[in-house]
Amino acid sequence: MKTYLTANNLIRYAVAYVFIISGLMKLMSPELANHFLGLGLPYPHLILKLVIFLEMVCGILLLINKSVKHAVVPLIGIMIVALLVTKVPVLQSGFLPFAFQARLDIVMLALLVYLYKLYP
């Protein structure tokens, strides 16, 4: 049985990679965890643990192609909150600095929406 690397699989693998690594880094890097805790969110320790859990579990689900449609929903939520909390304030400096800072978030959000629409 041959398995072919389709564009859809490549997108799924890339998105899974980003979220799994992001969750691992939040877990392993005190600087990244402290940055997250300093964002001014309510219950920051609980939210940090929830985000780590969701990024890793949903990333693994994407990687193994299980419950993809359900796995992308919390990741879409994470990306929307990340844009609103960390990138929208950059708009005070102008659109171009915002667009530069938000480039990965916007691409990941678009790919997550694509995966959501792709899977039944």
C-alpha positions as CSV (number, residue, x, y, z in Angstrom):
1,M,0.0,0.0,0.0
2,K,1.5,3.3,-1.1
3,T,0.8,6.5,0.9
4,Y,1.0,9.7,-1.1
5,L,1.8,13.1,0.4
6,T,-1.1,15.2,-0.8
7,A,-1.2,19.0,-0.3
8,N,-4.0,18.5,2.3
9,N,-1.8,16.1,4.3
10,L,1.1,18.5,4.1
11,I,-1.0,21.3,5.4
12,R,-2.3,19.1,8.2
13,Y,1.2,18.0,9.1
14,A,2.5,21.6,9.1
15,V,-0.3,22.9,11.3
16,A,0.1,19.9,13.7
17,Y,3.9,20.6,13.9
18,V,3.3,24.3,14.8
19,F,0.9,23.5,17.6
20,I,2.8,20.6,19.0
21,I,6.0,22.6,19.1
22,S,4.2,25.6,20.5
23,G,2.7,23.5,23.3
24,L,6.0,21.9,24.1
25,M,7.8,25.3,24.2
26,K,5.2,26.7,26.6
27,L,5.7,23.7,28.8
28,M,9.6,23.7,28.7
29,S,10.5,27.3,28.4
30,P,10.1,29.5,31.5
31,E,10.6,32.7,29.5
32,L,7.7,31.8,27.1
33,A,5.5,30.6,30.0
34,N,6.2,33.9,31.9
35,H,5.4,35.9,28.8
36,F,2.1,34.1,28.5
37,L,1.4,34.6,32.2
38,G,2.1,38.4,31.8
39,L,-0.6,38.9,29.1
40,G,-3.2,40.0,31.7
41,L,-5.5,37.1,31.2
42,P,-7.7,36.0,34.1
43,Y,-6.5,32.8,35.8
44,P,-3.3,32.8,33.8
45,H,-1.8,29.6,35.2
46,L,-5.0,27.6,34.5
47,I,-5.3,29.1,31.0
48,L,-1.6,28.3,30.3
49,K,-2.2,24.7,31.3
50,L,-5.4,24.5,29.2
51,V,-3.7,26.0,26.1
52,I,-0.7,23.6,26.4
53,F,-3.1,20.7,26.7
54,L,-5.2,21.8,23.8
55,E,-2.2,22.6,21.5
56,M,-0.6,19.3,22.1
57,V,-3.7,17.0,22.1
58,C,-5.3,18.8,19.1
59,G,-1.9,18.9,17.3
60,I,-1.5,15.1,17.8
61,L,-5.0,14.5,16.6
62,L,-4.2,16.5,13.4
63,L,-0.9,14.6,13.0
64,I,-2.6,11.2,13.2
65,N,-5.7,12.3,11.1
66,K,-8.2,11.7,13.9
67,S,-11.2,13.9,14.6
68,V,-9.6,16.7,12.6
69,K,-12.8,18.8,12.3
70,H,-13.2,18.7,16.1
71,A,-9.5,19.3,16.8
72,V,-9.3,22.5,14.8
73,V,-12.1,24.2,16.6
74,P,-10.2,24.9,19.9
75,L,-7.1,25.8,17.9
76,I,-9.1,28.4,15.9
77,G,-10.2,29.8,19.3
78,I,-6.6,29.9,20.5
79,M,-5.5,31.7,17.3
80,I,-8.4,34.3,17.6
81,V,-7.5,35.0,21.2
82,A,-3.8,35.2,20.4
83,L,-4.5,37.8,17.6
84,L,-6.7,39.9,19.9
85,V,-4.5,39.8,22.9
86,T,-1.0,40.0,21.4
87,K,-1.3,41.4,18.0
88,V,-4.2,43.9,17.9
89,P,-2.4,46.2,20.3
90,V,0.4,46.5,17.8
91,L,-2.1,48.3,15.5
92,Q,-1.2,51.4,17.5
93,S,2.1,51.4,15.8
94,G,0.5,51.2,12.3
95,F,-0.9,48.5,10.0
96,L,2.5,47.3,8.6
97,P,4.0,46.5,12.0
98,F,0.7,44.7,12.9
99,A,0.7,42.8,9.6
100,F,4.3,41.7,10.2
101,Q,3.8,40.6,13.8
102,A,0.5,38.8,13.0
103,R,1.7,37.0,9.9
104,L,2.0,33.5,11.4
105,D,-1.2,33.9,13.4
106,I,-3.1,34.9,10.3
107,V,-1.7,32.1,8.2
108,M,-2.4,29.5,10.9
109,L,-5.9,30.8,11.3
110,A,-6.5,30.5,7.5
111,L,-5.1,27.0,7.4
112,L,-7.2,25.9,10.4
113,V,-10.4,27.3,8.7
114,Y,-9.3,25.4,5.5
115,L,-8.9,22.2,7.4
116,Y,-12.3,22.7,9.2
117,K,-14.0,23.1,5.8
118,L,-12.1,20.2,4.3
119,Y,-13.1,17.5,6.7
120,P,-16.8,16.3,7.0
